Amino acid sequence: MTWEQFRALRLLTIGTFPYITIWRTVRGLEVPHPSTPPEPIVADAVEATYLANDLASLQKDLRDGTDEAPVTSNFVLLHHRHSGDLRSSVGAAAARYNRVVENLDRAGGELAHLLRCMVEGGIDAHVNQVETVYPGAADARRGLHRTTPRTRRRHQRPLSHGSSSQAE
């Protein structure tokens, strides 16, 4: 499987697009037609989600997987298959995650703010449950940068209350 095939598969199977669509609708943001390719910033948020998931589930996937199954559903294991070095594969996943998060942090507008909050919430969930759900995964997620969702620009509405007010 190539990197491009893997990314295309994961963008479809992670389940984040429906979640983003629901939140766009709730927030009154434009929702593109389902046949439209995802905006780059949305694809970045989905990629950040699956990379964090892949790092969190790595130990489980190493224990449970067959030779082929985890490679199609875990970036670290696919990278490991190509590189032969698990430690560098974990580093590559964390580095890619951090580059994607930097893209999200540089983007402006309410959609970017929403996506940063979603990615940050995913990391919070992993931090809170990593040792319970995925024992041994804490080290893999330590190198992931946090987004800056709490830094809002003046035109952005807070996400916590579902307010319909325009500007703050």
Contacts in CASP RR format, 6 or more apart in sequence:
PFRMAT RR
TARGET T0000
AUTHOR 0000-0000-0000
METHOD contacts of the structure
MODEL  1
MTWEQFRALRLLTIGTFPYITIWRTVRGLEVPHPSTPPEPIVADAVEATY
LANDLASLQKDLRDGTDEAPVTSNFVLLHHRHSGDLRSSVGAAAARYNRV
VENLDRAGGELAHLLRCMVEGGIDAHVNQVETVYPGAADARRGLHRTTPR
TRRRHQRPLSHGSSSQAE
1 9 0 8 1.000
1 71 0 8 1.000
1 72 0 8 1.000
1 78 0 8 1.000
3 78 0 8 1.000
6 72 0 8 1.000
6 75 0 8 1.000
6 78 0 8 1.000
7 47 0 8 1.000
9 72 0 8 1.000
10 46 0 8 1.000
10 47 0 8 1.000
10 50 0 8 1.000
10 73 0 8 1.000
10 75 0 8 1.000
11 17 0 8 1.000
11 38 0 8 1.000
11 43 0 8 1.000
11 46 0 8 1.000
11 47 0 8 1.000
11 50 0 8 1.000
13 73 0 8 1.000
14 46 0 8 1.000
14 49 0 8 1.000
14 50 0 8 1.000
14 53 0 8 1.000
16 45 0 8 1.000
16 46 0 8 1.000
16 49 0 8 1.000
16 50 0 8 1.000
16 118 0 8 1.000
17 38 0 8 1.000
17 42 0 8 1.000
17 46 0 8 1.000
19 118 0 8 1.000
20 42 0 8 1.000
20 45 0 8 1.000
20 46 0 8 1.000
20 114 0 8 1.000
20 115 0 8 1.000
20 118 0 8 1.000
21 31 0 8 1.000
23 114 0 8 1.000
23 118 0 8 1.000
24 30 0 8 1.000
24 31 0 8 1.000
24 111 0 8 1.000
24 114 0 8 1.000
25 31 0 8 1.000
26 162 0 8 1.000
27 110 0 8 1.000
27 114 0 8 1.000
27 157 0 8 1.000
27 159 0 8 1.000
27 162 0 8 1.000
29 110 0 8 1.000
29 111 0 8 1.000
29 114 0 8 1.000
32 38 0 8 1.000
32 39 0 8 1.000
38 46 0 8 1.000
39 111 0 8 1.000
40 103 0 8 1.000
41 103 0 8 1.000
41 104 0 8 1.000
41 107 0 8 1.000
41 111 0 8 1.000
41 112 0 8 1.000
41 115 0 8 1.000
42 111 0 8 1.000
42 115 0 8 1.000
44 100 0 8 1.000
44 103 0 8 1.000
44 104 0 8 1.000
44 115 0 8 1.000
45 100 0 8 1.000
45 104 0 8 1.000
45 115 0 8 1.000
45 116 0 8 1.000
45 118 0 8 1.000
45 119 0 8 1.000
47 96 0 8 1.000
47 97 0 8 1.000
47 100 0 8 1.000
48 97 0 8 1.000
48 100 0 8 1.000
48 101 0 8 1.000
48 104 0 8 1.000
48 119 0 8 1.000
49 118 0 8 1.000
49 119 0 8 1.000
49 122 0 8 1.000
50 75 0 8 1.000
51 75 0 8 1.000
51 93 0 8 1.000
51 96 0 8 1.000
51 97 0 8 1.000
51 100 0 8 1.000
52 97 0 8 1.000
52 119 0 8 1.000
52 122 0 8 1.000
52 123 0 8 1.000
52 126 0 8 1.000
52 141 0 8 1.000
52 144 0 8 1.000
53 126 0 8 1.000
54 61 0 8 1.000
54 73 0 8 1.000
54 74 0 8 1.000
54 75 0 8 1.000
54 76 0 8 1.000
54 77 0 8 1.000
54 93 0 8 1.000
55 76 0 8 1.000
55 90 0 8 1.000
55 93 0 8 1.000
55 94 0 8 1.000
55 97 0 8 1.000
55 137 0 8 1.000
55 140 0 8 1.000
55 141 0 8 1.000
55 144 0 8 1.000
56 126 0 8 1.000
56 130 0 8 1.000
56 133 0 8 1.000
56 134 0 8 1.000
56 137 0 8 1.000
56 140 0 8 1.000
56 141 0 8 1.000
57 74 0 8 1.000
57 134 0 8 1.000
57 137 0 8 1.000
58 74 0 8 1.000
58 76 0 8 1.000
58 77 0 8 1.000
58 90 0 8 1.000
58 134 0 8 1.000
58 137 0 8 1.000
58 140 0 8 1.000
59 134 0 8 1.000
59 135 0 8 1.000
59 136 0 8 1.000
59 137 0 8 1.000
59 140 0 8 1.000
60 134 0 8 1.000
60 137 0 8 1.000
61 70 0 8 1.000
61 73 0 8 1.000
61 74 0 8 1.000
61 77 0 8 1.000
62 70 0 8 1.000
62 77 0 8 1.000
64 70 0 8 1.000
70 77 0 8 1.000
71 77 0 8 1.000
71 78 0 8 1.000
71 81 0 8 1.000
72 78 0 8 1.000
75 93 0 8 1.000
75 96 0 8 1.000
76 86 0 8 1.000
76 89 0 8 1.000
76 90 0 8 1.000
76 92 0 8 1.000
76 93 0 8 1.000
76 140 0 8 1.000
77 89 0 8 1.000
79 88 0 8 1.000
79 89 0 8 1.000
79 92 0 8 1.000
79 93 0 8 1.000
80 86 0 8 1.000
80 89 0 8 1.000
83 89 0 8 1.000
83 92 0 8 1.000
90 140 0 8 1.000
93 140 0 8 1.000
94 140 0 8 1.000
94 143 0 8 1.000
94 144 0 8 1.000
97 144 0 8 1.000
97 145 0 8 1.000
98 143 0 8 1.000
98 144 0 8 1.000
98 145 0 8 1.000
101 119 0 8 1.000
101 144 0 8 1.000
101 145 0 8 1.000
101 146 0 8 1.000
101 147 0 8 1.000
102 145 0 8 1.000
104 112 0 8 1.000
104 115 0 8 1.000
104 116 0 8 1.000
104 119 0 8 1.000
104 147 0 8 1.000
105 116 0 8 1.000
105 147 0 8 1.000
105 148 0 8 1.000
107 115 0 8 1.000
108 153 0 8 1.000
109 153 0 8 1.000
109 155 0 8 1.000
109 156 0 8 1.000
110 155 0 8 1.000
110 156 0 8 1.000
110 157 0 8 1.000
113 149 0 8 1.000
113 152 0 8 1.000
113 153 0 8 1.000
113 156 0 8 1.000
113 159 0 8 1.000
114 159 0 8 1.000
116 147 0 8 1.000
116 148 0 8 1.000
116 149 0 8 1.000
117 147 0 8 1.000
117 149 0 8 1.000
117 159 0 8 1.000
119 147 0 8 1.000
119 149 0 8 1.000
120 146 0 8 1.000
120 147 0 8 1.000
120 149 0 8 1.000
123 141 0 8 1.000
123 144 0 8 1.000
123 146 0 8 1.000
123 147 0 8 1.000
126 137 0 8 1.000
126 141 0 8 1.000
127 141 0 8 1.000
130 136 0 8 1.000
130 137 0 8 1.000
130 138 0 8 1.000
130 141 0 8 1.000
131 137 0 8 1.000
131 138 0 8 1.000
149 159 0 8 1.000
152 158 0 8 1.000
152 168 0 8 1.000
154 167 0 8 1.000
154 168 0 8 1.000
155 167 0 8 1.000
155 168 0 8 1.000
156 168 0 8 1.000
157 163 0 8 1.000
157 164 0 8 1.000
157 165 0 8 1.000
157 166 0 8 1.000
157 168 0 8 1.000
158 168 0 8 1.000
END
